Amino acid sequence: MFIDYYKILGVDKKATPAEIKSAYRKLARKLHPDLNPNDRDAKRKFQEINEANEVLSDPEKRKKYDQYGENWKHADEFKNAQQYDGQSSSQASGGRNYQSFNDETEFSDFFESLFGGIGGSGRTRQVKFRGEDYNAELQLDLSDAYETHQRTLNVNNKKIRITIPAGIENGQTIKIAGHGGEGVNGGPNGDLFITFQIANNPYFRRLGNDLYTTADLDLYTAVLGGEITINTLDGKVKLKVKPETQNGSKIKLKGKGFPVYKSRGKSGDLFVTYNVKIPTNLTERQKELFFELLKSQTKK
């Protein structure tokens, strides 16, 4: 049964040794039986790529394979037979005549010699594979991302506890080393990559390390000045409002924004936009007072 080793590894017949090695490693990691339990097709393909690599990575074997095709294993016997007969049909016709030896073996013992079996030297060889990397998403509220805290995650039926630094950004990915898939044949474990999705907050808008919010002012406080209390992610804060504060005016609260990622003690700023609310359901007396105010403005 002829097996096209180049096709199995997905490389061209003129592929360099480095290209063959790269293609083999990529497929071996993908098809390894320990990563594909109970998958017979993956196991069969894994055996095929190992045999293909054993032949194509060996210059002498590859030369014989390229010259004699399916009968490359018997190349030496074929040469001896040619010398013994004194001639071959290939000499008469100017072409090649490949002798058939009815080798019914589907795979050679290369798999055994590479992956834990006994090779020609009688010694055991094992190839180590790094474990698979895992990717996960973790949902956080803005208030969660504001403070350093710990979370317990269930990864591959194992509970791991991670610390999430304050200031983590939406879409940011962090690596938890060694918490991916288990390595094969003593190889290192893969890593766990967590991407954070931070939900929008109805009261605060985040831009980098700065926060933006609005605060309602009644007309009287806006005109006469006073004091209001607003919410921040760090608790309540009292603000002094200057007289004659205009609608849409902004103030900055330094250091009341979002913590800077992994920079202890540093934070952005909080920008507050005032929204002056016009009073409704006025009494007749209140309307009269506004009319009087209007008249006094007109006389100026």
HUKA-V204715 format. One record per residue. N is the residue number from 1. RES is the residue in three letters. OMEGA is omega in radians with two decimals (none if undefined). Layout:
# HUKA-V204715
[[N	RES	OMEGA] [N	RES	OMEGA]]
This chain:
# HUKA-V204715
[[1	MET	-3.08] [2	PHE	3.11] [3	ILE	3.13] [4	ASP	-3.07] [5	TYR	3.12] [6	TYR	3.14] [7	LYS	-3.14] [8	ILE	-3.14] [9	LEU	3.12] [10	GLY	3.14] [11	VAL	3.11] [12	ASP	-3.14] [13	LYS	3.10] [14	LYS	-3.09] [15	ALA	3.11] [16	THR	3.08] [17	PRO	3.14] [18	ALA	3.12] [19	GLU	3.10] [20	ILE	3.13] [21	LYS	-3.14] [22	SER	-3.14] [23	ALA	3.14] [24	TYR	-3.10] [25	ARG	-3.14] [26	LYS	-3.13] [27	LEU	-3.12] [28	ALA	3.12] [29	ARG	-3.12] [30	LYS	-2.97] [31	LEU	-3.09] [32	HIS	-3.09] [33	PRO	-3.14] [34	ASP	3.10] [35	LEU	3.14] [36	ASN	-3.11] [37	PRO	3.09] [38	ASN	3.10] [39	ASP	-3.07] [40	ARG	-3.12] [41	ASP	3.11] [42	ALA	3.13] [43	LYS	3.13] [44	ARG	-3.14] [45	LYS	3.12] [46	PHE	3.09] [47	GLN	-3.12] [48	GLU	-3.09] [49	ILE	3.11] [50	ASN	3.08] [51	GLU	3.14] [52	ALA	-3.14] [53	ASN	-3.13] [54	GLU	-3.12] [55	VAL	-3.01] [56	LEU	3.12] [57	SER	3.11] [58	ASP	-3.05] [59	PRO	-3.11] [60	GLU	3.12] [61	LYS	-3.14] [62	ARG	3.12] [63	LYS	3.12] [64	LYS	3.14] [65	TYR	3.14] [66	ASP	-3.07] [67	GLN	-3.00] [68	TYR	3.08] [69	GLY	-3.05] [70	GLU	-3.11] [71	ASN	-3.06] [72	TRP	-3.12] [73	LYS	-3.08] [74	HIS	-3.08] [75	ALA	-3.12] [76	ASP	3.11] [77	GLU	-3.12] [78	PHE	3.12] [79	LYS	3.14] [80	ASN	3.13] [81	ALA	3.11] [82	GLN	-3.13] [83	GLN	-3.10] [84	TYR	-3.12] [85	ASP	3.14] [86	GLY	3.11] [87	GLN	3.09] [88	SER	3.13] [89	SER	3.13] [90	SER	3.11] [91	GLN	-3.11] [92	ALA	-3.05] [93	SER	-3.11] [94	GLY	3.14] [95	GLY	3.13] [96	ARG	3.09] [97	ASN	-3.09] [98	TYR	-3.13] [99	GLN	3.13] [100	SER	-3.12] [101	PHE	3.08] [102	ASN	3.09] [103	ASP	-3.05] [104	GLU	-3.11] [105	THR	-3.09] [106	GLU	3.13] [107	PHE	3.09] [108	SER	3.14] [109	ASP	-3.13] [110	PHE	3.14] [111	PHE	-3.13] [112	GLU	-3.09] [113	SER	-3.12] [114	LEU	-2.96] [115	PHE	2.93] [116	GLY	-3.13] [117	GLY	-3.13] [118	ILE	3.12] [119	GLY	-3.10] [120	GLY	-3.11] [121	SER	-3.13] [122	GLY	3.14] [123	ARG	-3.12] [124	THR	3.07] [125	ARG	3.11] [126	GLN	3.09] [127	VAL	-3.14] [128	LYS	3.10] [129	PHE	3.06] [130	ARG	-3.14] [131	GLY	-3.12] [132	GLU	3.03] [133	ASP	3.09] [134	TYR	3.07] [135	ASN	-3.13] [136	ALA	3.06] [137	GLU	3.13] [138	LEU	-3.13] [139	GLN	3.08] [140	LEU	2.94] [141	ASP	3.12] [142	LEU	3.14] [143	SER	3.08] [144	ASP	-3.10] [145	ALA	-3.10] [146	TYR	-3.06] [147	GLU	3.00] [148	THR	-3.12] [149	HIS	-3.11] [150	GLN	3.07] [151	ARG	3.04] [152	THR	-3.12] [153	LEU	3.06] [154	ASN	-3.10] [155	VAL	3.12] [156	ASN	3.13] [157	ASN	3.06] [158	LYS	3.12] [159	LYS	3.08] [160	ILE	-3.11] [161	ARG	-3.12] [162	ILE	3.06] [163	THR	-3.13] [164	ILE	-3.10] [165	PRO	3.05] [166	ALA	3.10] [167	GLY	3.10] [168	ILE	-3.05] [169	GLU	3.07] [170	ASN	-3.13] [171	GLY	-3.13] [172	GLN	-3.14] [173	THR	3.06] [174	ILE	-3.12] [175	LYS	3.02] [176	ILE	-3.01] [177	ALA	3.01] [178	GLY	-3.11] [179	HIS	3.01] [180	GLY	-3.14] [181	GLY	-3.14] [182	GLU	3.09] [183	GLY	-3.12] [184	VAL	-3.14] [185	ASN	3.11] [186	GLY	3.10] [187	GLY	-3.11] [188	PRO	3.07] [189	ASN	3.02] [190	GLY	-3.12] [191	ASP	3.08] [192	LEU	3.11] [193	PHE	-3.10] [194	ILE	3.07] [195	THR	-3.05] [196	PHE	3.06] [197	GLN	-3.06] [198	ILE	-3.06] [199	ALA	3.08] [200	ASN	3.12] [201	ASN	-3.09] [202	PRO	-3.06] [203	TYR	-3.08] [204	PHE	3.05] [205	ARG	-3.08] [206	ARG	3.02] [207	LEU	-3.05] [208	GLY	3.12] [209	ASN	3.12] [210	ASP	3.10] [211	LEU	3.13] [212	TYR	3.13] [213	THR	3.07] [214	THR	3.10] [215	ALA	3.13] [216	ASP	3.03] [217	LEU	3.00] [218	ASP	-3.04] [219	LEU	-3.06] [220	TYR	3.11] [221	THR	3.13] [222	ALA	-3.09] [223	VAL	-3.01] [224	LEU	-3.05] [225	GLY	-3.14] [226	GLY	-3.07] [227	GLU	3.07] [228	ILE	3.08] [229	THR	3.11] [230	ILE	3.08] [231	ASN	2.96] [232	THR	3.09] [233	LEU	-3.14] [234	ASP	-3.13] [235	GLY	-3.11] [236	LYS	-3.14] [237	VAL	3.08] [238	LYS	-3.14] [239	LEU	3.02] [240	LYS	-3.11] [241	VAL	3.13] [242	LYS	3.04] [243	PRO	3.11] [244	GLU	3.07] [245	THR	-3.08] [246	GLN	3.06] [247	ASN	3.14] [248	GLY	3.12] [249	SER	-3.05] [250	LYS	3.01] [251	ILE	3.14] [252	LYS	3.04] [253	LEU	-3.04] [254	LYS	3.08] [255	GLY	-3.14] [256	LYS	3.11] [257	GLY	-3.06] [258	PHE	3.10] [259	PRO	3.07] [260	VAL	-3.06] [261	TYR	3.10] [262	LYS	3.05] [263	SER	-3.03] [264	ARG	3.10] [265	GLY	3.14] [266	LYS	3.13] [267	SER	3.03] [268	GLY	-3.10] [269	ASP	3.07] [270	LEU	3.13] [271	PHE	-3.09] [272	VAL	3.08] [273	THR	-3.12] [274	TYR	3.09] [275	ASN	-3.08] [276	VAL	-3.10] [277	LYS	3.09] [278	ILE	-3.12] [279	PRO	3.11] [280	THR	3.12] [281	ASN	-3.13] [282	LEU	3.04] [283	THR	3.12] [284	GLU	3.13] [285	ARG	3.14] [286	GLN	3.09] [287	LYS	3.12] [288	GLU	-3.14] [289	LEU	3.10] [290	PHE	3.08] [291	PHE	3.12] [292	GLU	3.11] [293	LEU	3.13] [294	LEU	3.13] [295	LYS	-3.13] [296	SER	3.10] [297	GLN	-3.09] [298	THR	-3.09] [299	LYS	-3.10] [300	LYS	none]]
